[in-house]
């Protein structure tokens, strides 16, 4: 069986779950700073992992911003 990293060597997000990305960012920045860095309502008003994941899965532009911040943060 091939290693997933070998299948997409140029994609650092391959195999990384969106929930894990969000948890890393919340742990590193907290909701308030995350909302300052990426101004989306799910981070600034009553934030939770569950509601944020629901929004990010339906909103490609917001997911892209979160993924880019994650890549800059690791």
N, C-alpha and C positions, 0 to 999 in steps of 0.2 A: 504494500500500500504506500502511496506517495505521501510525503509530508505536505500539508496544505500550503506552507510557506514556499515550497518549491513550485507549486502549481501557479502561483501568482507572486513571483519574487519582487515585483515592483509595486505591489499594493500593500503598504504597511498596515492597512485596516483589515486585510483578509483574515477571517477567522475571529475577529474581535467583535463581540456582541455590542449593540448599541447601549444596552443596559450597563455593561461594564464601562463603556466610554463615559456615560453620564455619571456613574458612581465615582469614577476617578476624578472627574472635573468637580463634582460637588465636594468631595473630600479635600481636594487641593484648594479650591477657591471659596466654597460655601455658596449658598443660593444668592446672597446679596451681590457679591462680586461677580458671580456668573451672570446675573441679570444685568449688571453694569457692562460687562464685556459683550454680551449678546442680549440685546434688548428685545426679548420676546416675553409675552405675557405669562407663559407657563413657568418662567423663571422668576418673575417679579411679583406675581399675585398668587398667594397660597400655593407655593411650589411643592411638588412631590415627584418622586421618581416615576410613579405610575402615570400621572397626568402628563408629565413631560414626554415620556415615551410614546404615549398615544398621539400627542401633537407632532412629535418629530417623525414618527412613522408615516404620517399623512402629509407632511410638509417638507418636500425635498430641499428647498432653499435653507430652511432652518437647520435641517439635519446636516447639510453641507457646512454651515458655520460651526456647528458643534464639533463635527469631525475635524475641521481645520484647527480649531482651538486645541483639541485633544492632541493632534500631531505636533503642534508647536509646544505643548506642555510636557511631552514625554521625552 
